[in-house]
Amino acid sequence: MTAYIIGFIIFAAKLINMVFFQGKVVWLTGASSGIGLAILELLSRQGARLIITSSDVSRLNLAAEKCILSGAECKILPCDLTDSRQVSGLAAKALAFFGKIDVLILNAGKSQRALTIDTSIEVDRLLMELNYFSNVIITKEILNSMKANGGGHIAVTSSITGKFGFPLRSAYAAAKHALHGFFETLGIEERKNGIFVTIICPGRVNTPISYNALLANGESYNRLDKGQENGMPAELCARKYLRAVQKKKREVLIGNKEILMVYIKRYFPSIFYKIADSIKST
């Protein structure tokens, strides 16, 4: 009997998620790979009307084709999100597709694998433009439309590295820390207006993010970290991500045992620093 009850609860939860996104216009950045692609595949099965953004046009087209084959409406909006001149005005183009955005998922980002002292200022700026400023520009340009539409939801992908510093991630951690300051403030300001903000902090997820991580000179790392390889499956992360949006959570940690580092830093900082200091930086 207990097994039937558990099965019914799981089925009901899946049904609620599907109903929540059905018919909603969702704009998703970073949609062509990793967590973003997994989110896109789930949304396409849940009846969302989709707008997807990435700098990789060929992969974006492939992702859109899969969505359309599954019966979903999907529009592509390519953009190099490291270029603020391209990002400015992008929201107006997104709004032109369906006339509104119900859910904005800001997932685009790039990681880093370089010591602070070696990292060029150009890499620092690029990571800040992509991981922080592109999200801020898009959000500011979409807010008035969401208000006029009676509300909406903004989700942004941070990282557990947005909660603490970590070797070889100085610019990445800085951008993710900045996201928390901006979007936590925004969520407090706009919740009364029906605009909800969710900050998602993934830990290790099995995606290609380390391949595209930047070295000190701006070249790609081109390797899969062991942590990524053994991380949570991207589809499971995507399910937890969308569930957090559906439940209007303010901030959510997603991962395995590595998310314990957030709590260790908060409650046992001396232990955290011993662990961090022991990590090889070369």
N, C-alpha and C positions, 0 to 999 in steps of 0.2 A: 504493500500500500504506500509506504514511504517513497519508494522509487517512482511510483506513478505521480505522486504529489510534486516531487523534485522535477520530474520530466515536464509536468504541466507548467511549473513556474518558469523553467528555462524557455519553453515554447512561448509563454505569455510575454516574457521579457524581450524575446526576439521580435515578436509581433508589434509590441509597443515601439521599439526602435524603428521598424519599417514604417509604421504609421507616422511617426514623428517627422521623418525626412520626405515622405511621399508628397510630391508636388511642390516641395520647397525649392527655391532657386539657391544653389550653393556654388559659391566661387571658391575654388581651391587652387592655391599656388604651390609650386613644388610638386606637381601632380604626375610627373613622368617617371618617377622611380621611388624606391624605398617605401617609407611610411605613406607618403602622398599617393602613390600608385595603389597601395593596399586600401587606403581610404576611398579612393575613386571607385575601385571595383565593388566595394560594399555599397556605396551610395548609388551606383548605377543599378544594382539589384534591388534597391529600396525605393525606386521611383523618384529620385531627386532629378531636378532639371539642372544641368551642370555647365559651369564655365571653368575651364582649366587653363592654368598659366605655367609656363616653364620656358627656359631659354633654349631647350633642345627641341626644335620644331619637329624633327622626324619622329622622335619618341612620343612627342605630344600628339601627333597625328595618329600614331599606332594606338595610343591609349584611347583616343576619341573614337576610333573605329570599333574597338572592342565594346565601348559603352553603347554605341549606336546599334551594334549587333545584338546586344542584350535588351534592346528596346528603350534605352534611355535617350533623352535629348542631351546633346553635348556640344558645346561651342568651344573652339580653341582661341586663346588670346595670348600669343607668344610675347615674351618680353625678357630682355636682359635686366634682371632686377638689381644688378650692381650699378646700373646707370640711372641716376635719379632723374635725368632728363626724359628717359623713356617711361619711368614709373609715374611721373607727374602726368596726370590726365588719363591714366590707365583705368581708373574707376569709372569715368564717364563712358569709356568704350565697353566696359563690362555691363554697365547699366543699360546700354543700348540694345543688348541681346533680348532681355526679358522684361525690362522696365523696372526691375527691383533686384535687390540681393537680400535674401532672408538669412542666410548663414554665410559668413566669410571665414574661411579656414586658411590662415597664414602659415604655411608649412615650409616654404622654400628656405633653404639654408645650406651652409657649407662649413665643414669643420677645419681643424688645423692640427698640424703635427710639427711644431718647431719651438725651440727655446725663445723666450722673450727677447734676449739680447741679440739673437741672430735674425729675428723677423724684421723684414723691411717695413717701413711706414706705409708703403703702398699696399702691402698685404693687410696690415692693420685696417687701413681705410676701406679696402675692398670688402673685408669680412664685416665691418661695421655697416657699410652701405647695404649689403645683402641681408644680413641677419637682423639688423635693427631698423635702419632708415627706410628701407623699402616697405616694411610693415607699418611704420608710422605714417608714411605718405599715403598709402592706400587706405588706411583706417581713417585718417582725417578727411579724405576725399569722399568716403562712403557714409560717414556719420549722419549728415543732414538728410540724405536719402532714406536711411534706415528710420530716422525719427519721423519723417513725413509718412513712412509706410506703417507707422505704429509700433516700431521696435524691430529687433533682430538679435542675432547672436554672432559674436566675434570670438574665434578660437585661434590661439597662436601657439606654435610649437617652440618651446624653450628647450631645456635639457636639465638633467640633474646638475650639470656644470653651471647652470644659472643660479644654483644655490651655494656653490663653493668654488674656489679656485682649484686648478688642477694642472700638473706639469704638461708642458707642450701645447697648452690651450689658452694662452693669455688673451689674445684678441677674440677668440671664440667665446671664452667665458665672460669677457667684458661686454660683448654684444648681448649675450643671453641674460646677464645681470641687468642690463639696461632695459630689456624687454619687460622684466618683472616690475621695475619702477614705473614704466609708462603704462602698461596694461592693467596693473593692479589699481593704479590711480584712476584710469579710465573706467574700470568696472565699478568702482565706488561712486564715481560721478554720475554715470549713466544708467545704473540699474533702475533708478526711480523712473526713468524714461522708457523702460521696457527693452533696453539694450543690455544684454548679458555678455560677460567676458569670461572666457575660460583659458587659463594658462596650463598647457600640457608640458610636463617635464619627463620625457623618456630617458631611461637609462640605456643599457646596451640592447639594441635591437638588430636583428640580422638583416642588414641593408648594405648597400654599397657605399655608405657615407665616408668610410675611411679611404676608399679609392680616390675620391674627389677632394679629400682634405688637402689643404695647402701647406707646402713646405715654406721655409723661410724666404725663398726667392720667388714664391708664387707658383712654382711647378706643383703638379699633383703628386700625392703620396703613392698612388697606384698599388696599394697593397690592402688586403683584407686583414684587419686586426683580429687577433684571437677572441678578444672581447666581443666584437661584432659577430664573428662566426658562431660563437656559442650563445648569442643573445636571444631574446624573445623573438619568436616568429613575427614578421611584419603584420600579418593578418590579425593575429591576436592583439597586437598593439593597436591596430586600427579599430578593432571592435571596442576596446577599452576607451579609446580616444572619442569615438562617436557616442558611446554611452555617457561619458562625462559631459559632452555637449548637451545631450538629451536631458540629463539631470540638472543642467545649469550649474555645474560645479564651478567654483572660482579657481581652484588650482588642484591639479592631480599629478601624482607621481606614477609612472608606468615603467615596470621593469621587474627584474628578479632581485636577488640579494644585494645587488649593487646600490639599490635605492636606500638601503640601510645607512649608507654614508651620509645622507642628508640628516638623519636623526643623530648619528654619531657626532657630526659637526655641531649640531645644535645643543646636544646635552652633554657630550664628552669631547670638547674641542681638543684637549691635549692628546687623546687617543687618535682623533682624526689627523692631527698634524704629524704624529709618528707614522701613521700609515702613508700619508701623502709624501713625507720626506723620504720614505723607503722606496718609492717608485723610481725606477730608472728613467733618466731624462735624456738618454742617448740611444 
